[in-house]
């Protein structure tokens, strides 16, 4: 589908622009075809080390977590941006934490009710999704975390947080954190997302073998989900029965349709924690080193296994 270029007003020298598909490619994206940078819908610039994107379908906005320095630095200068659904930056520093618990280097995020949860160096922050005001902080320092990375939630309301440095998953209940599982067999998990079919969490491995795994928070069982090409996996999204995951080793987004795993987008940098725009069927890809977020149109919704 041909999409005209889009130019947004400059604020703090921030821009969002649209990519033009090359001649002969003005067709609907297909799960079997590999998109590249010529197929981008949007490029949103002006960030500072963006590590993660989370889409809010109610407000039609993206939240973008910015390291603004090294990912392991405790420098109190991290922030979360709020971006409109078509790429306009609404608030660059929408959430920054408090003097007592500032954001250092925010990573994966998860929406639960009116709260946007974000992993950080020493714990997990909770922000009002509308105002950006910090409403909670869950301190992990007594657990001696390595690198808190991504956040997800289970249907019972508990939050789960990956620790890539320690190869752990933590559970948060009543704003108190505990170690839920700790094992190198987890593959030093980076991304985590709830898999409703299996009623388990899907864990994306940063180190070790290229095995995506299912982890049952009730029984502790850990089972292989798929062995995928690529590697150094970051964020993952479940989209109409498919799993779309970011692979940093080969700069691709890979899709698993239940049978096969193949690249669907070739990106220009190392993709971090992706976000899915469920209104438009788009995927937003942050790059820490490039200080920007790119957006691609995904194929129209089809049932898994239809070849699309």
C-alpha positions as CSV (number, residue, x, y, z in Angstrom):
1,X,0.0,0.0,0.0
2,X,1.5,3.3,-1.0
3,X,1.8,5.8,1.9
4,X,2.7,9.5,1.4
5,X,5.5,11.1,3.3
6,X,4.4,12.7,6.6
7,X,6.1,15.7,8.1
8,X,5.3,16.7,11.7
9,X,6.1,20.1,13.3
10,X,9.4,20.4,15.0
11,X,9.5,20.5,18.8
12,X,12.9,20.4,20.4
13,X,14.1,19.6,16.9
14,X,12.1,16.3,16.9
15,X,10.8,14.9,13.7
16,X,8.7,12.1,12.4
17,X,8.8,11.2,8.8
18,X,7.3,8.5,6.6
19,X,9.2,6.2,4.3
20,X,8.2,5.6,0.6
21,X,7.9,2.0,-0.6
22,X,9.9,1.4,-3.8
23,X,8.2,1.2,-7.2
24,X,6.3,-2.0,-7.6
25,X,5.8,-2.7,-3.9
26,X,2.6,-0.8,-3.3
27,X,0.8,-3.9,-2.1
28,X,-0.5,-5.0,1.2
29,X,2.3,-6.5,3.4
30,X,2.4,-10.2,3.6
31,X,3.7,-12.5,6.3
32,X,5.7,-14.5,3.7
33,X,7.5,-11.4,2.3
34,X,10.5,-9.7,4.0
35,X,10.1,-5.9,4.5
36,X,13.1,-3.6,4.8
37,X,13.7,0.1,5.5
38,X,12.1,1.1,2.3
39,X,8.8,-0.1,3.6
40,X,8.8,2.0,6.9
41,X,5.6,3.9,7.7
42,X,7.2,6.2,10.2
43,X,10.6,7.2,11.6
44,X,10.4,9.1,14.9
45,X,13.5,10.8,16.0
46,X,14.7,12.9,19.0
47,X,14.9,10.2,21.6
48,X,17.9,9.4,23.8
49,X,18.7,5.7,23.9
50,X,15.2,4.4,23.4
51,X,15.0,0.8,24.7
52,X,11.3,-0.1,24.8
53,X,8.0,0.9,23.3
54,X,4.5,0.1,24.8
55,X,1.3,1.1,23.0
56,X,-1.8,2.3,24.9
57,X,-4.8,1.4,22.7
58,X,-7.2,3.5,24.9
59,X,-5.3,6.8,24.5
60,X,-3.8,5.8,21.1
61,X,-0.3,6.7,22.2
62,X,3.1,5.0,22.4
63,X,5.2,5.1,25.5
64,X,8.9,5.1,24.8
65,X,11.5,4.3,27.5
66,X,14.8,6.2,27.2
67,X,18.1,5.2,28.8
68,X,19.5,8.7,28.2
69,X,23.0,7.3,29.1
70,X,24.3,3.8,29.8
71,X,21.7,1.1,30.5
72,X,23.4,0.2,33.8
73,X,24.0,3.8,34.9
74,X,22.3,5.1,38.1
75,X,22.4,8.7,36.9
76,X,18.7,9.7,37.6
77,X,18.3,11.1,34.1
78,X,16.2,8.4,32.4
79,X,12.7,9.3,31.1
80,X,9.6,7.9,29.3
81,X,8.2,9.8,26.3
82,X,4.6,9.9,25.2
83,X,4.0,9.8,21.4
84,X,0.9,10.1,19.4
85,X,-0.3,7.2,17.2
86,X,0.9,8.9,14.0
87,X,4.3,9.7,15.4
88,X,4.0,13.2,16.9
89,X,5.9,13.6,20.2
90,X,3.3,14.8,22.7
91,X,5.7,14.9,25.7
92,X,9.4,14.1,25.5
93,X,9.8,13.7,29.3
94,X,6.3,12.4,30.2
95,X,7.6,10.4,33.2
96,X,10.8,10.9,35.1
97,X,10.1,9.5,38.6
98,X,10.6,11.3,41.9
99,X,13.6,12.7,43.8
100,X,13.5,9.7,46.1
101,X,13.0,7.1,43.2
102,X,14.1,8.7,39.9
103,X,14.2,6.9,36.6
104,X,17.8,5.8,35.8
105,X,17.5,3.7,32.6
106,X,13.9,2.6,32.0
107,X,13.4,-0.6,30.0
108,X,10.4,-2.9,29.4
109,X,6.9,-1.6,30.2
110,X,3.5,-3.0,30.9
111,X,0.0,-1.5,31.2
112,X,-2.2,-2.7,34.1
113,X,-5.4,-0.7,34.6
114,X,-4.4,3.0,34.9
115,X,-0.8,2.2,35.7
116,X,2.2,2.1,33.4
117,X,4.8,-0.2,35.0
118,X,8.4,0.2,33.9
119,X,11.5,-1.8,34.8
120,X,14.6,0.2,35.9
121,X,18.0,-0.4,37.5
122,X,16.8,-0.8,41.1
123,X,13.2,-1.7,40.8
124,X,9.9,-1.2,39.0
125,X,8.2,2.1,38.8
126,X,4.4,2.7,38.4
127,X,3.2,5.8,36.6
128,X,-0.3,7.2,36.0
129,X,-0.9,6.4,32.3
130,X,-2.5,9.8,31.8
131,X,-0.5,12.3,33.8
132,X,2.9,10.5,34.1
133,X,2.9,11.0,37.8
134,X,4.7,8.3,39.7
135,X,2.2,6.4,41.9
136,X,4.3,3.4,43.0
137,X,7.9,2.1,43.3
138,X,8.7,-1.6,44.0
139,X,12.3,-1.7,45.4
140,X,14.4,-4.7,44.3
141,X,17.7,-3.8,45.9
142,X,17.5,-6.4,48.7
143,X,17.2,-9.1,46.0
144,X,20.5,-7.9,44.4
145,X,19.2,-7.9,40.8
146,X,21.6,-8.1,37.8
147,X,19.7,-6.3,35.0
148,X,15.9,-5.9,35.4
149,X,14.6,-5.9,31.9
150,X,11.0,-6.5,31.0
151,X,7.6,-6.6,32.7
152,X,4.4,-8.5,32.0
153,X,1.4,-9.6,34.0
154,X,-0.7,-12.7,34.6
155,X,-4.5,-12.8,34.6
156,X,-4.5,-13.0,38.4
157,X,-3.0,-9.5,38.6
158,X,0.5,-10.4,39.6
159,X,3.4,-8.8,37.7
160,X,6.5,-10.6,36.5
161,X,9.9,-9.1,35.8
162,X,12.9,-10.7,33.9
163,X,16.4,-10.3,35.2
164,X,18.8,-10.9,32.3
165,X,21.9,-10.5,34.4
166,X,20.9,-13.1,37.0
167,X,18.8,-15.4,34.8
168,X,15.8,-14.9,37.1
169,X,12.1,-14.1,36.9
170,X,10.6,-12.1,39.8
171,X,7.0,-11.9,40.9
172,X,5.3,-8.8,42.3
173,X,2.3,-9.2,44.5
174,X,0.9,-6.3,46.7
175,X,3.8,-4.2,45.5
176,X,6.3,-6.6,47.1
177,X,8.9,-8.4,44.9
178,X,10.2,-12.0,45.3
179,X,12.2,-14.4,43.2
180,X,9.8,-16.6,41.3
181,X,12.4,-18.7,39.6
182,X,16.2,-18.6,39.1
183,X,17.9,-21.0,36.7
184,X,20.5,-20.6,33.9
185,X,18.1,-22.9,31.9
186,X,15.9,-19.8,31.6
187,X,18.4,-18.6,29.0
188,X,19.1,-15.3,30.7
189,X,15.6,-14.1,29.8
190,X,15.1,-10.7,28.2
191,X,11.5,-10.3,26.9
192,X,8.5,-11.8,28.7
193,X,4.9,-11.9,27.6
194,X,1.8,-13.8,28.6
195,X,0.9,-16.6,26.2
196,X,-2.9,-17.1,26.6
197,X,-3.2,-20.4,24.7
198,X,-0.8,-22.2,27.1
199,X,-1.6,-19.9,30.1
200,X,2.1,-19.6,30.6
201,X,4.7,-16.9,30.0
202,X,6.8,-16.9,26.9
203,X,10.4,-16.0,27.7
204,X,12.8,-14.7,25.0
205,X,16.5,-15.7,25.6
206,X,19.3,-13.2,25.5
207,X,22.1,-15.7,26.0
208,X,22.6,-19.4,25.5
209,X,20.7,-21.4,22.9
210,X,18.2,-19.9,20.6
211,X,15.3,-21.5,22.4
212,X,12.1,-19.6,23.2
213,X,10.6,-21.1,26.3
214,X,7.3,-21.4,28.1
215,X,7.4,-21.0,31.9
216,X,4.5,-21.9,34.1
217,X,4.4,-19.5,37.1
218,X,2.2,-21.9,39.1
219,X,4.2,-25.1,38.7
220,X,7.6,-23.7,37.7
221,X,7.7,-26.0,34.7
222,X,9.9,-24.8,31.8
223,X,9.4,-26.2,28.3
224,X,10.8,-25.4,24.9
225,X,8.4,-23.4,22.7
226,X,10.5,-23.1,19.5
227,X,14.1,-23.1,18.4
228,X,14.5,-20.0,16.3
229,X,17.1,-18.7,13.9
230,X,18.5,-15.3,15.0
231,X,19.6,-14.7,18.5
232,X,20.0,-12.1,21.3
233,X,16.2,-11.9,21.4
234,X,14.7,-8.9,23.0
235,X,11.0,-7.9,23.1
236,X,8.1,-10.1,21.7
237,X,4.5,-9.4,20.9
238,X,1.6,-11.9,20.4
239,X,-0.4,-10.8,17.3
240,X,-3.4,-12.8,16.2
241,X,-1.9,-16.1,17.3
242,X,1.6,-15.3,16.0
243,X,4.7,-14.3,17.9
244,X,6.7,-11.4,16.6
245,X,10.1,-11.1,18.2
246,X,13.1,-8.8,17.9
247,X,16.4,-10.5,17.1
248,X,19.5,-8.4,17.6
249,X,22.0,-10.9,16.2
250,X,20.7,-10.4,12.7
251,X,18.7,-7.2,13.0
252,X,15.3,-8.8,12.1
253,X,11.9,-9.1,13.4
254,X,11.0,-12.8,13.3
255,X,7.5,-14.3,13.2
256,X,6.5,-17.7,14.5
257,X,3.1,-18.8,13.1
258,X,2.8,-22.0,15.1
259,X,4.7,-24.1,12.6
260,X,7.7,-22.1,11.2
261,X,9.8,-19.1,12.2
262,X,10.9,-16.7,9.6
263,X,12.0,-13.0,9.3
264,X,9.2,-10.6,8.5
265,X,11.1,-7.2,8.7
266,X,14.8,-6.5,8.2
267,X,15.6,-3.4,10.4
268,X,18.6,-1.0,10.1
269,X,19.9,-1.4,13.6
270,X,19.7,-3.7,16.7
271,X,16.0,-3.9,17.6
272,X,15.2,-3.6,21.3
273,X,11.8,-4.1,23.0
274,X,9.1,-3.7,20.3
275,X,5.6,-2.4,20.7
276,X,2.4,-3.4,18.8
277,X,-0.1,-0.8,17.7
278,X,-3.3,-2.9,17.8
279,X,-5.4,-0.1,16.2
280,X,-3.4,0.2,13.0
281,X,-1.7,-3.2,12.9
282,X,1.7,-1.7,13.2
283,X,4.9,-2.6,15.0
284,X,7.2,0.1,16.6
285,X,10.9,-0.8,16.8
286,X,13.3,1.2,19.1
287,X,17.1,1.3,18.6
288,X,19.2,2.4,21.5
289,X,22.2,3.3,19.4
290,X,20.2,5.2,16.8
291,X,18.1,7.4,19.1
292,X,15.0,6.7,17.1
293,X,11.9,4.5,16.7
294,X,10.8,3.1,13.3
295,X,7.3,1.9,12.6
296,X,6.2,-0.8,10.1
297,X,2.8,-1.9,8.8
298,X,2.1,-5.6,9.5
299,X,0.0,-7.7,7.3
300,X,-3.8,-7.5,7.7
301,X,-5.3,-9.8,10.3
302,X,-5.7,-13.4,9.2
303,X,-6.1,-16.6,11.1
304,X,-2.7,-18.4,11.7
305,X,-1.8,-21.0,9.1
306,X,-3.5,-19.3,6.2
307,X,-0.2,-18.6,4.5
308,X,-0.5,-14.8,5.0
